[in-house]
């Protein structure tokens, strides 16, 4: 028994030294100190699952091929010259948002590109009709990545189309999250592989790796057809998007269709994830990236982040959009569990007279998430943030629009999990007309909401406050 205790203490000390070496916030570090030494065994297991800093201990080290090195050099040159080299021809939106452009280029290794045509797709039917139509045109390859891929009517339609395209000589690659798509049966996966579709699970649940992988999920939703058209946004492959949910009603969400050079940026995100799950570098090759082809005039940028990226790029994107807003910032997101920095940014903007609005679902698909989200309402309302609770079903969109100038649509929630633990991808659009479309949609949805009143909210019962307080304890891991 004494030897076991000594071993535990030695392992605990080693873990604490690791925390000190790789550094996290002091309050978080103190919490792990206490957990490890006051909750025997369980505290240590919790640390292995939730406490390690993946930005220092990465899951995956990208192979630096010649193409990748050339691309990274191009991004660095752009960053170093933009705004300084007078010979560079800069589009108006880049000049207007130079700080944001440089921030996102540096943190996510992605630059804005013009010549795109972007189409917002509202809700499931419009989104899947567009995706299925695009897949029917495929001649070379179809790349698919989803967090949730559930069996049902939609998944069967995917299988039928993809099986037919494989017979026509189209290469199909599919990756799905090991937990988000955990209900996929072995029979269904076998049907995919039998059809000739390459399919891999992202960080599947495997004995010996559960503690190190369970908290880090791939939350991205990507479809790319021949490098010509791409899709991303909040919509997963689930029949609730076309049939509704018995408890939450109709699922409302926003997706995005992309055509033009921006598809190459989305393809790069998929290619890196594919390299991780497949162990091959086959997609890290120029033949999967089209030469620049103009489809329109829209300037846009793909921004991705994950637990092992150098910076929390999407967190920084959200922070800068809120912080830089001059007139308004309208946010739609089902899971608002903000970091201290984002909470402060929302409050500062609202206190400074900016029209800050949050739209969330009135109900949630998780008890803990619902009350954790609501635990932030009082501080936000007091600062002047306007909170709208959507009544007509469940709103799952992840969008921000500001100042009739900037819009982001993507997979990232406004919570700590999306910023720190999940692999996410968003598209940032620098266009007035696009922003006005999303702004108009937001304002129309406000008519389907109940706006919270600060004075009524502060008088909520102690039972409600207790639920919020308990749920808030779990907010870092929700």
C-alpha positions, 0 to 999 in steps of 0.5 A: 500500500505504501509503495502504491501511494508513493508511486501515485505521488511520484506520478502526480508530481511528474504531472504537475511539473508538466503543467508548470513546463507547458503552462495553462491559466493559473486558476486552471492549473490550481484546479488540477493541482487540487484534483490530482491530490484530493481525488485519488486516481479519479483526479489523475484520470480526469487530467489525462482526459481533459487537462492536457494542453494539446497545443504543446503535445500534438496528436499529429505532426504534418509532413512538410511536403514541398507543396506545403512549404511553398504554401506556408512561405506564400502566407508568410510573404503575404503577412509581411507585405500586406499593408506595407508594400505599396506595390500590392494591389489590395481589395477594399475590404482588406484595407478596411479590415487589415488587422483582422486579415493579418490576425487570421493569416498569421494564426490560421495560415490562411489568406483571403482569396477573391473570385468566389461565388458563395451561397448561404443554404438555410436549413436541411432540405436546401443544403442536402439538395445542393450537396446531392446535386453537386455529387451527381456531377462529380467526375474525379473525386468526392471528399466528405467529412462529418462530425455526426453521420447518422443512419437514416434516409439521408445517409442512405441517399449518400450511399446510393449516390456514392456507390453509383459515382464509384462505379463511374470511376469517381474516387470517394473519401469519407471521414467521420468522428469516432464519437459524434458518429458513434451510432454508425453500425458496422454493417453500414460502414461495411456497406460503404467499404464494399462499395469502394468508398474509403472510410475512416473514423477520426480518433475512434474509441480504442482501448489504451487511447480513450483517455487521450482522445475522448475529449478531442473531437472533429466537429467539421462538416465538409463536402468537396466535389472535384475541387470545384464546389465545396460545402461547410457549416453547421448541418450534420447528416441526420434525419432531424434536419428533414423530419424534425425532432420529437422534443425540439421540433424543426432544426434550423441551421445555416450552411454554405456552398462555395465555388472558386479559389476558396474551395482550395482552402477548404480542400487543404483542411480536408487533406490534412485531416485525411493525412491524419486518419489514413496515414497517407499524404496522397491528398497533399498534392497540387493535383487536388487543387485547381488553378485559380478560376473565377466564379464571382467577385466575393472575397473570403477566407477559410479559418480552421483551428483545433486542439493541436493548432498553434493558436485558437484561430476561431476564438481569435476571429470571434473576439476580433469581430466583436471587438472591432464592431462599430455599429452592430454585431449579431450572433446566432449560436446554440451553445454560448459558453464564452471564455473570459475574453469573449465575455469581456468583449461582448460586455465592452462592445455593448457598454460602448453603445454597439448593438450586440445581439445574441440569438439562441434556442429557447430549449436545448438538447442538453440539460447541462448545456442549457443551464450553463449557457443561461448562467451567463445571461445576467452579466450579459444583459446587465451590460446591454447585450440583447438576448433573443430566445428562438421559439420556432424549433431548435436553431443550430446555426453558427453565424456572426454578422457585423457592420454590413461588412463581415460575416462568418458561417461555420462549425464552431460554437461560441464555447470553450469546447469549440475553441480548445478541444474540437477541430473546427472550420469557419468561412469569413466573408468580406462582402457587404451584400452577403452581410446584408443577406445574413443580417436580414435573415437574423432580423426576420428570426428575431420575430420568432424569438422572445427577447429577455428583459434584464429586470425580469431575469434578475428576479428568477428563482433561487432554484433556477440560479442553483441549476445555473451555478451547478451547470457552470462548473462543467462549462470548461468540458461541455 
